[in-house]
């Protein structure tokens, strides 16, 4: 079993190293692409402002672009508020389900303790042994 454990450890370590290097590479490339997209966006806004300033005054063109950005930002904030409310509802539902499961487990354990105390003692001994085996050791 020792050789098999060493083989799995080596395999897992090599996969972790490959995965980390792949994530680093992807993070660098996505950062460069994001920077270039941001620059393209800025130049596009400048071009749009120049084009609009030919039809309207430069102040009106700049103000209209600023207003458009404001409207988009407000819409994004509204969407984020909706998603946050939805996440809060889902978390509350998950918490309620976990509490229900704990209540059912507690009720079942009470039934076992009262009907079959010997089985309950065996289960308690087994669980305490498992918890003791998994607990970290102080050196």
Secondary structure, DSSP 8 states (H G I E B T S, - for coil): -HHHHHHHHHHHHHHHHHHHHHHHHHHHHHHHHHHHHHHHHHHHHHHHHHHHHHHS-HHHHHHHHHHHHHHHHHHHHHHHHHHHHHHHHHHHHHHHHHHHHHHHHHHHHHHHHHH-HHHHHHHHHHHHHHHHHHS----
